[in-house]
Amino acid sequence: MFGMNFKKIISVILTISLISAVTFACEKAYVLEEKYYLAPNLLEMNRVQIDHNLDENEVEAFQFVRRHMSSQSGGVFTNYLDTQEVKDHATGHEVLSESMGLLMLYAVQENDKDLFDQQFTLTIRALLEPTYLVKWRIKDSDRNLSMSSASIDDLRIARALILAKELWGDEKYSVFLDKISEDMLQLNLSSGQLTNYYNHETEETGTIIDLSYLDLRTMAILSKTDSKWVRPLGHGLTTIKGGYISDTFPLYHRSYDVENEAYIKVNTINIIDSLTTMLHLSEVGELEQNSVDWLYKQLIEVGHIYIQYDVNGKQTSQLESTAAYALVARLAKAVGDQQLYKLAIAKMSLYQIKDKSSVLYGAFGDDQTLQVFSYDNLQALLAY
């Protein structure tokens, strides 16, 4: 009897060891180069500027955003046109944590500490107290417009704080960074994987992760000071790699169901989602060459990158997007591809309003409908 029990014990131990070894192997399947874990290297990448001839266009776009799309407290409106409606998606003069983070990144890029601190103050006012996660949207007149965070925006703000601390050495950025990192690990993970949001009102953590939310470079740097980020980083890279559609259409599925361990496959691929995922891959040296080749083909042979495709790569929309070309330009900067950068910037520049008699002069938008979106303009600024 003892011998049988002993054999069972040994068998269990071996099984546990095997499972542990497999788990360890899976988590170690993708190990990034050391440079991607270091804040100074990120700051250096953030400083890259390929074409100084674009400075005038950049100034015009920035001035429009600051003069015509900003609230009294400095928050950037979602849209130039206001609306009194509150919808599931952001509209009108709502201010997004997305915009706060993007403008913080731009402030670092321009070495503008005053601009950074203004946006940093906004993030503090938008906290999901008592946590250090940031409400994904607010208004000057209603700071409780949302009671949920968005992990992509919190990671973007974390990245901006990493860069700001590296650039200006102000310890207040480190304090906030540690807090937001700690709360994301505590509230924004499901089964060790990052998810889209945390709802403070219901105390609910999401179970879905959009692949575009997985900011690998930021998670890698956070993992150097808190090893608890190693697992979400490993899961994140594995999730993105597994979401690759095909070599003939080398983009990415949008979402992964963490709870059910399955990709949520839909017929329509949103180009902004895929390009953001590809940008995150480019920043850690993991971008597929097939994806780069596809971008070249669209820009040179097709002449356009459309906002939607089906899963076979057929366009399902005639619309294009300033932000899409801006993301391609940022991706090109990250990998040092000057030709791709110039192609993307040339397309992006077509959407900037250069008529000085227009009320939208300098903006990336539609002069006929007066539709101007913060995301397009802030991504364009980061592309310069």
C-alpha positions in Angstrom: 0.0 0.0 0.0 2.8 2.4 1.0 4.6 1.5 -2.3 1.5 2.4 -4.3 1.0 5.7 -2.5 4.7 6.5 -2.9 4.4 5.9 -6.6 1.3 8.1 -6.8 3.1 10.9 -4.9 6.1 10.6 -7.2 3.7 10.7 -10.2 2.0 13.8 -8.9 5.3 15.5 -8.3 6.5 14.7 -11.8 3.2 15.9 -13.3 3.4 19.2 -11.3 7.0 19.6 -12.4 6.1 19.0 -16.0 3.2 21.5 -15.8 5.5 24.1 -14.2 8.2 23.5 -16.8 5.7 23.9 -19.7 4.2 27.0 -18.0 7.6 28.5 -17.5 8.6 27.6 -21.1 5.4 29.3 -22.4 6.0 32.4 -20.4 9.6 32.5 -21.5 8.7 31.8 -25.2 9.2 35.4 -26.2 12.1 37.2 -24.5 12.7 40.7 -25.7 16.1 42.2 -26.3 17.5 43.9 -23.2 17.3 47.4 -24.7 13.5 47.2 -24.8 13.3 47.0 -21.1 15.3 50.3 -20.5 13.7 53.7 -20.1 16.7 55.7 -21.6 16.3 53.7 -24.9 12.6 54.5 -25.0 13.4 58.2 -24.5 15.9 58.0 -27.3 13.3 56.5 -29.6 10.9 59.2 -28.7 13.3 61.9 -29.8 13.7 60.5 -33.4 12.8 63.1 -36.0 13.2 62.1 -39.7 12.1 65.2 -41.6 12.7 68.7 -40.2 10.9 70.2 -43.2 7.6 69.3 -41.5 8.0 71.7 -38.6 5.6 74.3 -40.0 2.8 71.8 -40.5 3.3 70.6 -37.0 3.1 74.1 -35.5 -0.1 74.8 -37.4 -1.7 71.6 -36.1 -0.6 72.2 -32.6 -1.8 75.7 -32.5 -5.3 74.7 -33.8 -5.6 72.0 -31.1 -4.6 74.5 -28.3 -6.6 77.4 -29.6 -9.8 75.7 -30.8 -10.1 72.2 -29.4 -9.1 72.7 -25.7 -11.1 73.3 -22.6 -10.3 76.0 -20.0 -8.4 73.4 -18.0 -6.4 72.4 -21.1 -8.1 69.1 -21.9 -8.4 68.4 -25.6 -12.0 68.0 -26.9 -12.9 64.8 -28.6 -14.4 66.7 -31.5 -14.3 70.3 -32.6 -18.1 70.4 -32.8 -19.9 70.1 -29.5 -23.0 68.0 -28.7 -25.1 67.8 -25.6 -25.7 64.1 -26.1 -23.9 61.5 -24.0 -23.4 58.3 -25.9 -21.6 55.0 -25.4 -18.7 56.4 -27.4 -17.0 59.7 -26.9 -18.5 62.8 -28.6 -18.3 66.5 -28.7 -16.4 68.3 -25.9 -15.8 65.3 -23.8 -12.1 65.0 -22.8 -10.5 61.5 -22.9 -7.7 59.9 -20.9 -6.6 58.9 -24.4 -6.0 62.5 -25.3 -4.3 63.3 -22.0 -1.8 60.5 -22.6 -1.2 61.4 -26.2 -0.6 65.0 -25.4 1.7 64.0 -22.5 3.8 62.0 -24.9 3.9 64.9 -27.3 5.0 67.2 -24.5 7.9 64.9 -23.8 8.7 64.8 -27.5 8.9 68.6 -27.6 10.6 68.9 -24.2 7.7 71.0 -22.9 7.4 70.4 -19.2 4.6 73.0 -18.7 2.4 71.3 -21.2 3.2 68.0 -19.6 2.3 69.2 -16.1 -0.9 70.7 -17.3 -2.0 67.3 -18.7 -0.6 65.5 -15.7 -2.8 67.7 -13.4 -5.8 66.7 -15.6 -5.1 63.0 -15.1 -5.0 63.5 -11.3 -8.4 65.3 -11.4 -9.8 62.4 -13.5 -8.7 59.6 -11.1 -11.1 56.8 -10.2 -10.6 57.5 -6.6 -9.4 55.9 -4.4 -7.5 54.1 -7.2 -4.8 55.7 -9.4 -6.5 54.4 -12.6 -7.9 57.2 -14.8 -11.5 57.7 -15.9 -11.6 57.1 -19.7 -13.7 60.3 -20.3 -14.7 63.4 -18.4 -16.0 66.9 -19.0 -15.0 70.1 -17.3 -18.7 70.3 -16.1 -18.9 66.6 -15.2 -15.9 64.7 -13.9 -18.1 61.6 -13.2 -19.0 61.1 -16.8 -17.4 57.7 -16.6 -16.6 55.3 -13.7 -14.4 53.0 -15.8 -10.7 53.1 -16.9 -9.2 52.0 -20.2 -6.0 50.0 -19.8 -4.5 51.3 -23.1 -4.8 54.8 -21.8 -3.4 54.0 -18.3 -0.4 52.4 -20.0 0.0 55.4 -22.3 0.0 57.7 -19.3 2.5 55.3 -17.5 4.8 55.5 -20.5 4.6 59.3 -20.5 5.5 59.3 -16.8 8.5 57.0 -17.5 9.7 59.4 -20.2 9.1 62.5 -18.1 11.0 61.1 -15.1 13.9 60.2 -17.4 13.9 63.6 -19.1 13.2 66.0 -16.2 14.1 63.9 -13.1 11.0 65.0 -11.2 10.2 62.5 -8.5 6.5 63.2 -8.5 6.2 61.4 -11.8 7.8 58.3 -10.2 5.4 58.3 -7.3 2.3 58.5 -9.6 3.8 55.9 -11.9 4.3 53.4 -9.0 0.7 53.9 -7.9 -0.9 53.5 -11.4 1.3 50.4 -12.0 0.3 48.8 -8.7 -3.4 49.5 -9.3 -3.3 48.1 -12.8 -1.7 44.9 -11.5 -4.3 44.6 -8.8 -7.5 45.6 -10.6 -6.9 45.2 -14.4 -5.7 41.6 -14.6 -7.8 38.4 -15.2 -5.9 35.1 -14.9 -2.6 37.0 -15.1 -3.6 38.8 -18.3 -4.3 42.4 -18.9 -7.9 43.3 -19.8 -9.6 46.3 -21.3 -10.9 48.0 -18.2 -11.8 48.2 -14.5 -15.2 49.5 -13.5 -15.0 51.2 -10.2 -18.7 51.5 -9.7 -19.4 47.8 -10.1 -15.9 46.7 -9.0 -15.7 44.6 -12.2 -12.6 43.7 -14.1 -13.0 43.1 -17.8 -12.5 39.7 -19.3 -11.7 40.9 -22.9 -8.5 42.3 -24.1 -8.2 44.2 -27.4 -4.8 43.4 -28.9 -4.2 47.1 -29.6 -4.3 47.7 -25.8 -1.2 45.6 -25.2 1.5 48.2 -25.0 4.4 45.8 -24.8 7.3 48.3 -24.5 5.7 50.0 -21.6 4.9 46.7 -19.8 8.5 45.6 -20.4 9.9 48.8 -18.7 7.5 48.4 -15.8 8.6 44.8 -15.4 12.1 46.1 -14.6 10.9 47.7 -11.4 8.0 45.3 -10.6 8.4 41.7 -11.7 4.7 41.1 -11.5 4.5 42.7 -15.0 6.6 39.8 -16.5 3.6 37.5 -16.7 1.1 40.0 -18.3 3.9 41.0 -20.7 4.5 37.4 -21.7 0.8 36.7 -22.1 0.4 40.0 -24.1 3.1 39.1 -26.7 1.7 35.6 -27.0 -1.8 36.9 -27.4 -0.7 39.3 -30.2 1.3 36.7 -32.0 -1.6 34.3 -31.9 -3.9 37.0 -33.3 -2.0 37.3 -36.6 -4.5 36.7 -39.4 -2.5 35.3 -42.3 0.6 35.9 -44.5 -1.7 37.1 -47.3 -3.4 39.6 -45.0 -0.8 40.2 -42.3 -2.9 42.2 -39.9 -4.4 41.2 -36.5 -7.7 40.2 -34.9 -9.1 42.8 -32.7 -9.9 41.0 -29.4 -9.2 38.0 -27.2 -11.5 36.5 -24.6 -9.3 35.9 -21.6 -12.0 34.0 -19.7 -12.7 31.6 -22.6 -9.2 31.6 -24.0 -10.4 32.4 -27.6 -10.1 35.1 -30.1 -13.2 37.0 -30.9 -13.3 36.7 -34.7 -15.4 39.1 -36.6 -15.7 39.7 -40.4 -14.5 43.3 -40.2 -10.9 44.4 -39.4 -10.5 48.0 -38.2 -7.3 49.4 -39.5 -6.6 51.6 -36.5 -6.8 48.6 -34.2 -4.4 46.6 -36.3 -1.9 49.4 -36.9 -1.8 50.2 -33.2 -1.0 46.5 -32.5 1.7 46.7 -35.2 3.1 49.8 -33.7 3.4 48.1 -30.3 5.2 45.2 -32.0 7.6 47.5 -33.9 8.6 49.1 -30.6 9.9 45.8 -29.3 11.5 44.4 -32.5 8.7 41.9 -33.2 6.9 43.4 -36.2 6.4 40.8 -39.0 8.1 41.8 -42.3 5.0 40.6 -44.1 3.1 43.4 -42.3 5.6 46.0 -43.5 5.5 44.7 -47.1 1.7 44.9 -46.9 1.9 48.6 -45.9 4.3 49.3 -48.7 1.9 47.7 -51.2 -1.1 49.7 -50.0 0.8 53.0 -50.2 2.6 52.4 -53.5 0.5 50.0 -55.6 -3.0 50.6 -54.2 -2.4 54.2 -53.2 -4.5 54.1 -50.1 -5.0 52.5 -46.7 -8.7 52.2 -45.9 -10.2 52.1 -42.5 -11.9 48.7 -42.8 -11.2 45.3 -44.5 -12.7 41.9 -44.3 -10.6 39.0 -42.9 -9.5 38.1 -46.5 -8.0 41.6 -47.0 -10.7 43.0 -49.2 -11.5 46.7 -48.4 -15.0 47.2 -47.1 -14.9 51.0 -46.9 -13.8 53.8 -49.1 -12.9 56.0 -46.2 -9.3 56.8 -45.1 -8.0 58.2 -41.8 -5.4 60.7 -40.8 -4.6 58.6 -37.7 -4.0 55.5 -39.8 -1.3 57.2 -41.8 0.1 58.8 -38.6 0.4 55.4 -37.0 2.2 54.0 -40.0 4.6 57.0 -39.8 5.2 56.3 -36.1 5.7 52.6 -36.8 8.3 53.6 -39.5 10.1 55.9 -37.1 10.3 53.0 -34.6 12.0 50.7 -37.0 14.0 53.4 -38.8 12.3 53.0 -42.2 12.7 56.4 -43.8 11.0 55.5 -47.1 7.9 54.1 -45.4 7.9 57.2 -43.1 7.9 59.6 -46.0 5.2 57.7 -47.9 2.9 57.7 -44.8 3.5 61.4 -44.0 2.8 62.4 -47.6 -0.6 60.7 -47.4 -1.3 62.1 -43.9 -0.5 65.6 -45.0 -3.3 65.5 -47.6 -5.8 65.7 -44.7 -4.4 68.9 -43.2 -6.4 72.1 -44.0 -4.0 74.6 -45.5 -6.5 77.3 -46.5 -5.8 80.2 -44.2 -9.3 81.6 -44.6 -10.8 78.4 -43.1 -11.8 78.3 -39.5 -10.1 74.9 -39.4 -6.8 76.2 -40.7 -4.0 73.9 -39.5 -6.3 71.1 -38.4 -6.5 67.6 -39.8 -10.2 67.3 -40.5 -13.1 68.0 -42.9 -13.5 71.6 -44.0 -17.1 70.8 -45.3 -18.6 69.1 -42.3 -16.3 70.8 -39.7 -15.5 67.3 -38.2 -12.2 67.4 -36.5 -11.2 64.6 -34.1 -8.6 64.8 -31.3 -7.3 61.4 -32.0 -6.4 62.2 -35.7 -4.7 65.5 -34.7 -2.7 64.1 -31.7 -1.5 61.1 -33.6 -0.4 63.4 -36.4 1.6 65.5 -33.9 3.3 62.4 -32.6 4.1 61.4 -36.2 6.3 64.4 -36.7 
